[in-house]
Amino acid sequence: MEEITYHSTVEATGKRRWLYPLVRKDKWYKYRSYLSYFLLLFLFAAPHIKIQGHQLLLFNIIDRKFILFSHVFWPQDFFIFVLATLLFLVCIVLFTIAFGRVFCGWVCPQTIFMEMVFRKIEIWIEGEPAARKKLDEGPWTSDKIIKKTIKHSLFLLISFLIANTFLAYIIGSDELIQIMIEPPAQHLVGFIGIWIFTLVFYLVFTKVRELVCIVACPYGRLQGVMLDKNSLVVAYNYLRGEPRGRIRKAEKQENLGDCVDCNLCVAVCPTGIDIRKGTQLECVNCTACIDACDQVMDKIHKPRNLIGYYSEEMIKNQTSPRFTSRMKAYSVIILLLASVLTYFIISRKDIDITVLRAAGMLYQEQPGGYVSNLYHAELINKTTEKLHISIKPVDDRIKIKWVQTANDVEKESVSKTTFFLLVPSNMIKESKTNISLDVYRGKEKQYTIKTNFLGPVN
């Protein structure tokens, strides 16, 4: 009869199996901890760091304003944002091809908060896995009520801090501070938003947990398409470990592999899988099984890395990691995208002007032998200071007659203006003529733009 296997977090009855992973601290756990503390510090500090009046990072979708390392990007810079997104996605693909789900285990906020914050608090209050399981399954005693109250109060507080930080990246830290210090009635939407996000984060880290990685996140399913036999992933060296067997001093064990079948690699796994069954969807490359196995190997005086960073090719043929042609191709793409993105960021202008001829308006003949067209202009000031922005025709024979003047543009704002261009009729040789306009920031010329002018053909 065919053996039926079940999901790592699901019992045979279909009921969810709650996980109580062990924590074994060794080399990889320390590396992950250092990186996690750095990323957490950056995450909470970045919205409150300002350079030249700009928040270090801001993703204001509502106002369509983005700030990356104090550089402001407006809707007119959307192509830069698209390039940056493409570069990020290609980097993720390359790292997945080369190193599997290293992003999930080392950088993903879900993993960092769950394993390095919430899990540590849970262990501190409720103890090791056996004690936690016994507490959960036991009756509601005064000790259980006290521990659960303290734990969930801390979880709720941390979720509140995460929610506030999350909103600081969206609406800005200054706006968030206003919501916090002023009466809730003045910022009702923001106040409600904070508590909605608080509840979401609280439920994610107390109830959903590893299901975010296993069920909700699409990245885990994509890795099956992107991985190949040369991808470095957390893997079990089956050639060295098999056949498994427990150490028994009274028996001869000459034909056994190095794996003593202690199941510690399963006990420490935050998604409840057995890494010895091969690369699996649920594996987030957190390296917990490597640390646990290394400690066992030390005790039985065997070499470390029975479980380690391996590719299928490395295990099968006992070879070193190889930089494949596919990795080289993605590296070239990353280099090209990074170069193009860098060029656009460096050449990006502090002021932008869009000049469009008024739709549906025909040319008009003016006294003195001039022909006029009506134009609308949008002046965008991306700097942190008020600017005087002006437009002047390159050809001195062309005149500008302002209908609505709005050349003084406040910081980080947009202003609109309307004007007529008056062109001598003897300059018009075609029905559509290109007109060049110089853009000035105060008295300093910034660049030249072009627009179309309609007139009678002489």
ABEGO torsion letter per residue (X at the ends): XBBBBBBAABBAAGBBBBBBBBBBBBAAAAAAAAAAAAAAAAAAAAAABBBGGBBABBBBAAAGBBBBGGBBBBAAAAAAAAAAAAAAAAAAAAAAAAAEAAAAAAABAAAAAAAAAAAAAAAAAAEBAAAAAAAAABBBBAAAAAAAAAAAAAAAAAAAAAAAAAAAAAAEAAAAAAAAABBAAABAAAAAAAAAAAAAAAAAAAAAEAAAAAAABAAAAAAAAABBAABBBBBBBAAAAOBBEBBBAABBAAABBABAGAGAAAAABAAGBBAAAEBBAABAGAGAAAAAAAAAAAAAGBBBGABBBBBAAAAAAGBBBBBBAAAAAAAAAAAAAAAAAAAAAAABBABBBBBBBBBGBBBBBBBGGBBBBBBBBBBBBABABBBBBBBBBABAABBBBBABBBABBBBGBBBBBBBBBBBBAAABABABBBBBBBBBBEABBABBBBBBBBBBBX
